């Protein structure tokens, strides 16, 4: 009976792939700023966490409170939003609540 050849049986070995770091879905960064992706269903807490993890805001909890107390939590827009380096809390909120480019 014929047996199926395996890489070990033929002496060939599949090439190994070098791992490539992948960007997190939360953000992509550059020296000019970061891109934050807001998905359908993301609330202000999730957006504040993404901004914190990207290094855009100093405190996830405080920024979420800022969004809620100023009504930005109700108008977050789905899509990719570019946050320039050094943007203020208000500028970040306005970017995240406007339609992405």
Secondary structure, DSSP 8 states (H G I E B T S, - for coil): ------HHHHT-------------TTEEEETTEEEEEE-TT--HHHHHHHHHHTTSSS-HHHHHHHHHHTTGGGS--SEEEEEETT--HHHHHHHHTS---
